[in-house]
């Protein structure tokens, strides 16, 4: 899977990659190529993006509930 990201999106992508590794021991092998002011990110393995989204949603909900 490939995506072209802005600087802010790339920063967020890196945050989530690190978070998934730390909290769920999930590696997201990827490459990054700078294209002008954008970042071309390619995920190198077949990853279930829906599963990752669900994990991130659950963690965000838990974080939100503990801060209320």
C-alpha angles and dihedrals in degrees: 000000000000131000136175110224136190119234091263093047090049090051089051091046091054091048091054093044090054092043094052091049094048100041102030105019090238118148120208106196108202145152128225129206123184112227109183106300093340134082122228106209122190121189106215101204134052102262129181098239092186091058091051091048090051092050091050092047092051092048092047091050091050091049091048093049093050092052094052 
